[in-house]
Every structure is written in C-alpha cells, then in structure tokens.
C-alpha cells in the first residue's frame, strides 16, 4: 500500500472513530443482553435449584444470571460482539466519510 493510501485510510478511520466507539458499545451491550437471556434460558431448563419458587429466589436467580453474564462478557464473551462489530464497521466507516448532501 502506498503512503497516500495509508494516510487516506487513517483519516477515514479518525473521522469515523466516534461512531465506531458507539458501535462497539452497542455491540457489547447487545451481547450482554443475549448472554443474560441465554443463561436465564439454560437455568430454566434444569429447574429450580437455588431458593425455590419464592419471589426472593426468583430475584436471586436474576441477579445470579446477570453476574454470570457479566463475567462471561468481561472474559471476552462468546464472540458475538466482535462479530457484529467486524461486520458493521465497514459500513460505519463508509457512512462517516460520505459527503453530505445539503
């Protein structure tokens, strides 16, 4: 790649940086919600094991599901966030660098 092409790509990335950061946050949040729902569904498939069917038990299960999902996400998740980001980033970069029509 030539120097001017590298400079052009760097400028395009810099212009798109705020939108790319927004995309990364959205992809991470989507994965966290997905993982929490997946954990909740997995827990339902094995029946009640913690505090039974009381309101306190349901609240505990929800908190536990959230904590487990957060732990999974903090350790790299299941790859969904990165996959979403990788597939959408080129469009975000292109949109950020298109000339706007007045």
Residue pairs with C-beta under 8 A, 6 or more apart in sequence:
12 93
12 96
12 97
13 20
13 93
15 96
15 97
16 92
16 93
16 95
16 96
16 97
19 92
19 95
19 96
20 89
20 92
20 93
23 85
23 88
23 89
23 92
24 81
24 85
27 80
27 81
27 82
27 84
27 85
27 88
28 73
28 77
28 81
30 80
30 81
30 84
31 73
31 77
31 78
31 80
31 81
31 84
32 69
32 70
32 73
32 77
34 80
35 69
35 72
35 73
35 77
35 78
35 80
36 65
36 66
36 69
38 69
39 65
39 68
39 69
39 72
40 61
40 62
40 65
43 61
43 65
48 57
50 57
50 60
50 61
50 64
51 57
51 60
51 61
72 78
73 81
